[in-house]
Amino acid sequence: MRKHHLAIGLAVLAGCTHGGATITHISGIAPLSGDVVAAVDTRQFETGSFLADDGVVIPYRLLRPAQLRAGERYPLVIQLHGSGGIGTDNSSQLDRLARSWAMPQIRQRYPAYVLVPQFPIRSANYGPATPDQSAQASPVLAAALKLARSIAADNPVDHRRIYALGFSMGGSATWLAPTLQPELLAAIVPISGIAPANTQADAFRNLPVLAIHGSADEENPITSDRRFVAAVHAAGGRQIQLREYAGLAHSPPADIYPGNEWRDWLFQQHR
């Protein structure tokens, strides 16, 4: 095993493989505090509502680039919320990750459209933990991806740079999005989610994936991510990686913000 040291607090990283896939083990990182984004003015996120052709209504928030330049196209980030954001108030979905995109230094360094749909019901279902636990998409996830295509069509979005990420249920929905719209996304970052069944591995062979998960997560155990990352690699996927945070329970890690390393990686991906 080859070991590295990275200057992120007291973090210690070790690269290895599991089922042939790349896994980075990280220790010394605490859970992400809500205080870091508490001061964000959520009024920066415009409000909207989308009616899908199947009758599903998706409330959403949209953060535009702080400065739009004529003739320039921007990435679209689809930010998917956890189960705590379920509802129709068009507010509860603005979790820590969503709000982080509105922090001044992040908004300046990563100009993008950030779409935060709100689901009236669960976007992903997976039941209690089992050794072969996997997630299945809810119909509302398909509606949200149709919303994303609508936003991309109506704004100066670079269609080669549409990304999805989310935490918990949102991480599971992020995993599932490429199975519903295989040509939409340039990269995904599922955080503490439950991965799809191994039968979906082929859809990820050419998709850059950075999965993030705590090894002590009892709510959404990391075993499903390990299983699916290995399955994608076995199917020929070489752009998938997993960052395991030792001792981290069901929470985004503190280094997710400002998170220049993973955000830089994300914004470098193109279809």
C-alpha positions as CSV (number, residue, x, y, z in Angstrom):
1,M,0.0,0.0,0.0
2,R,1.3,3.4,-0.9
3,K,0.8,6.2,1.6
4,H,0.6,10.0,1.0
5,H,0.2,13.0,3.3
6,L,-2.0,15.9,2.3
7,A,-2.2,19.2,4.2
8,I,-5.9,19.1,5.1
9,G,-5.9,19.5,8.9
10,L,-4.6,16.2,10.3
11,A,-5.8,14.1,7.4
12,V,-3.8,11.1,6.4
13,L,-4.5,9.6,3.0
14,A,-3.7,6.1,1.8
15,G,-4.3,4.9,-1.7
16,C,-5.2,1.3,-2.4
17,T,-7.5,-0.9,-4.5
18,H,-10.7,-2.8,-3.7
19,G,-11.8,-5.2,-6.4
20,G,-9.3,-3.4,-8.6
21,A,-10.9,0.0,-8.1
22,T,-9.2,3.1,-6.6
23,I,-10.0,3.9,-3.0
24,T,-8.5,6.7,-1.0
25,H,-8.6,6.2,2.8
26,I,-8.7,9.5,4.8
27,S,-8.5,9.9,8.5
28,G,-8.6,12.8,10.9
29,I,-11.5,14.7,9.3
30,A,-14.5,15.7,11.4
31,P,-18.1,16.0,10.2
32,L,-19.1,19.2,8.4
33,S,-20.5,21.8,10.7
34,G,-23.6,23.7,9.7
35,D,-22.0,26.9,11.0
36,V,-19.8,27.4,8.0
37,V,-22.8,28.2,5.7
38,A,-25.2,29.6,8.4
39,A,-24.7,33.2,7.1
40,V,-25.7,32.4,3.5
41,D,-28.6,34.6,2.3
42,T,-30.9,32.0,0.6
43,R,-32.6,34.8,-1.3
44,Q,-29.7,34.5,-3.7
45,F,-31.4,31.3,-4.9
46,E,-34.3,32.3,-7.2
47,T,-37.5,30.3,-6.8
48,G,-39.3,28.4,-9.5
49,S,-41.7,25.5,-10.1
50,F,-41.6,22.9,-12.9
51,L,-44.5,20.8,-14.1
52,A,-43.3,17.5,-15.7
53,D,-45.2,15.9,-18.5
54,D,-46.4,13.2,-16.1
55,G,-48.0,15.7,-13.8
56,V,-45.3,15.8,-11.2
57,V,-44.6,19.3,-9.8
58,I,-41.0,20.0,-8.7
59,P,-40.4,23.3,-6.8
60,Y,-36.8,24.4,-7.2
61,R,-34.2,27.0,-6.4
62,L,-31.7,28.3,-8.9
63,L,-28.4,30.1,-8.2
64,R,-27.0,31.9,-11.2
65,P,-23.4,32.8,-11.8
66,A,-22.6,36.0,-9.9
67,Q,-21.5,37.6,-13.2
68,L,-22.8,36.5,-16.5
69,R,-20.4,37.3,-19.4
70,A,-21.8,37.7,-22.9
71,G,-21.2,34.7,-25.1
72,E,-20.0,32.5,-22.3
73,R,-21.6,29.2,-21.2
74,Y,-21.5,27.8,-17.7
75,P,-21.6,24.5,-16.0
76,L,-24.9,23.3,-14.4
77,V,-24.7,21.7,-11.0
78,I,-27.7,19.6,-10.0
79,Q,-27.7,19.6,-6.2
80,L,-29.9,16.8,-4.7
81,H,-31.1,17.0,-1.1
82,G,-31.5,14.4,1.6
83,S,-34.7,13.1,3.2
84,G,-34.8,16.1,5.5
85,G,-35.6,18.3,2.6
86,I,-38.7,16.4,1.4
87,G,-41.7,18.7,1.0
88,T,-43.1,21.5,-1.1
89,D,-42.0,24.7,0.8
90,N,-39.2,25.3,-1.7
91,S,-36.8,26.1,1.1
92,S,-36.0,22.9,3.1
93,Q,-33.9,21.5,0.3
94,L,-31.3,24.3,0.8
95,D,-29.0,22.1,2.9
96,R,-25.3,22.7,3.8
97,L,-24.0,21.5,0.4
98,A,-26.5,23.7,-1.5
99,R,-25.7,26.7,0.5
100,S,-22.0,26.2,0.1
101,W,-22.3,27.1,-3.6
102,A,-23.5,30.6,-2.6
103,M,-20.5,31.4,-0.4
104,P,-18.6,34.3,-2.0
105,Q,-15.3,32.5,-2.5
106,I,-17.0,29.5,-4.0
107,R,-19.3,31.5,-6.2
108,Q,-16.3,33.4,-7.5
109,R,-14.1,30.4,-8.1
110,Y,-16.8,28.2,-9.6
111,P,-19.2,30.3,-11.7
112,A,-22.1,28.0,-12.5
113,Y,-25.8,27.5,-12.5
114,V,-26.8,25.6,-9.3
115,L,-30.2,23.9,-9.5
116,V,-31.7,22.6,-6.2
117,P,-35.0,20.8,-6.9
118,Q,-37.2,19.8,-4.0
119,F,-38.8,16.4,-3.9
120,P,-42.4,16.0,-2.5
121,I,-41.6,12.3,-1.8
122,R,-38.4,10.3,-1.6
123,S,-36.2,10.5,-4.7
124,A,-34.5,7.2,-4.0
125,N,-35.6,4.1,-2.1
126,Y,-33.5,1.4,-0.5
127,G,-34.9,0.1,2.7
128,P,-32.9,-1.2,5.7
129,A,-29.3,-2.1,5.4
130,T,-28.4,-5.5,4.0
131,P,-25.2,-7.0,2.5
132,D,-26.5,-6.5,-1.0
133,Q,-28.4,-3.2,-0.3
134,S,-29.1,-1.1,-3.5
135,A,-31.1,1.9,-4.4
136,Q,-34.0,2.3,-6.8
137,A,-35.2,5.6,-8.3
138,S,-38.5,7.2,-7.6
139,P,-40.5,8.8,-10.5
140,V,-39.8,12.2,-9.1
141,L,-36.1,11.9,-9.8
142,A,-36.9,11.5,-13.5
143,A,-39.0,14.7,-13.3
144,A,-36.1,16.6,-11.7
145,L,-33.7,15.5,-14.5
146,K,-36.3,16.8,-17.0
147,L,-36.2,20.1,-15.1
148,A,-32.5,20.1,-15.4
149,R,-32.7,19.7,-19.2
150,S,-35.2,22.6,-19.3
151,I,-32.9,24.9,-17.3
152,A,-30.0,24.0,-19.5
153,A,-32.1,24.8,-22.6
154,D,-33.3,28.1,-21.3
155,N,-29.9,29.4,-20.0
156,P,-26.4,29.7,-21.3
157,V,-25.4,26.3,-19.9
158,D,-22.5,24.3,-21.3
159,H,-24.2,21.0,-22.0
160,R,-20.9,19.2,-21.9
161,R,-20.6,20.2,-18.2
162,I,-23.7,19.1,-16.3
163,Y,-22.9,17.6,-12.9
164,A,-24.9,16.0,-10.1
165,L,-24.1,15.6,-6.4
166,G,-25.9,15.2,-3.1
167,F,-25.8,13.8,0.4
168,S,-27.6,10.8,1.9
169,M,-30.9,10.3,-0.1
170,G,-29.5,12.9,-2.4
171,G,-26.3,10.9,-2.7
172,S,-28.4,7.8,-3.6
173,A,-30.3,9.9,-6.2
174,T,-27.0,11.1,-7.6
175,W,-25.9,7.5,-8.1
176,L,-29.2,6.7,-9.8
177,A,-29.4,9.8,-12.1
178,P,-27.0,8.3,-14.8
179,T,-29.2,5.2,-15.0
180,L,-32.2,7.4,-16.0
181,Q,-30.4,9.9,-18.2
182,P,-27.1,8.3,-19.4
183,E,-26.2,11.1,-21.8
184,L,-26.9,14.0,-19.5
185,L,-24.1,14.1,-16.9
186,A,-20.4,14.7,-17.3
187,A,-19.6,13.6,-13.7
188,I,-21.2,12.9,-10.3
189,V,-20.3,13.2,-6.7
190,P,-22.5,10.9,-4.5
191,I,-22.0,11.5,-0.8
192,S,-23.0,9.0,1.9
193,G,-25.6,7.4,-0.5
194,I,-26.7,3.9,-1.4
195,A,-25.5,2.8,-4.8
196,P,-27.5,1.1,-7.5
197,A,-27.6,-2.7,-8.1
198,N,-24.6,-4.2,-9.9
199,T,-26.7,-4.7,-13.0
200,Q,-26.4,-1.0,-13.6
201,A,-22.6,-1.0,-13.7
202,D,-22.3,-0.7,-17.5
203,A,-23.9,2.8,-17.4
204,F,-20.9,4.0,-15.4
205,R,-18.1,2.6,-17.5
206,N,-17.2,6.0,-19.1
207,L,-18.6,8.3,-16.4
208,P,-16.2,10.1,-14.0
209,V,-17.4,9.4,-10.4
210,L,-16.1,10.6,-7.1
211,A,-17.9,8.8,-4.3
212,I,-17.5,10.1,-0.7
213,H,-18.5,8.1,2.3
214,G,-17.7,7.7,6.0
215,S,-16.6,4.2,7.1
216,A,-18.7,4.5,10.3
217,D,-21.9,5.4,8.6
218,E,-24.6,3.2,10.1
219,E,-27.6,4.9,8.4
220,N,-26.3,4.3,4.9
221,P,-23.5,1.8,5.2
222,I,-20.5,2.3,3.0
223,T,-20.7,-1.4,1.9
224,S,-22.9,-0.5,-1.0
225,D,-20.5,2.0,-2.4
226,R,-17.6,-0.5,-2.1
227,R,-19.7,-3.1,-3.8
228,F,-20.7,-0.9,-6.7
229,V,-17.4,0.8,-7.3
230,A,-15.8,-2.6,-7.6
231,A,-18.6,-3.7,-10.0
232,V,-18.1,-0.7,-12.2
233,H,-14.3,-1.3,-12.3
234,A,-15.0,-5.0,-13.2
235,A,-17.2,-3.8,-16.0
236,G,-14.3,-1.8,-17.5
237,G,-14.9,1.5,-15.8
238,R,-11.6,3.3,-15.0
239,Q,-12.9,6.8,-14.0
240,I,-14.5,5.8,-10.7
241,Q,-13.0,6.4,-7.3
242,L,-14.1,6.2,-3.7
243,R,-12.9,8.4,-0.8
244,E,-13.4,6.6,2.5
245,Y,-13.3,8.7,5.7
246,A,-12.2,6.6,8.6
247,G,-14.5,6.9,11.6
248,L,-16.9,9.4,10.0
249,A,-20.6,8.6,10.6
250,H,-23.6,9.8,8.5
251,S,-22.4,13.3,7.6
252,P,-20.5,15.1,4.9
253,P,-16.8,15.4,5.9
254,A,-15.6,18.8,7.0
255,D,-13.2,19.1,4.0
256,I,-16.2,19.2,1.6
257,Y,-16.1,22.9,2.3
258,P,-14.5,24.8,0.8
259,G,-13.5,21.6,-1.0
260,N,-11.4,23.1,-3.7
261,E,-9.8,19.7,-4.5
262,W,-13.1,17.9,-5.3
263,R,-14.7,21.0,-6.9
264,D,-11.7,21.5,-9.1
265,W,-11.9,17.9,-10.2
266,L,-15.6,18.2,-10.9
267,F,-15.3,21.3,-13.0
268,Q,-12.6,19.7,-15.1
269,Q,-14.9,17.0,-16.3
270,H,-16.5,17.3,-19.8
271,R,-18.7,15.0,-21.8
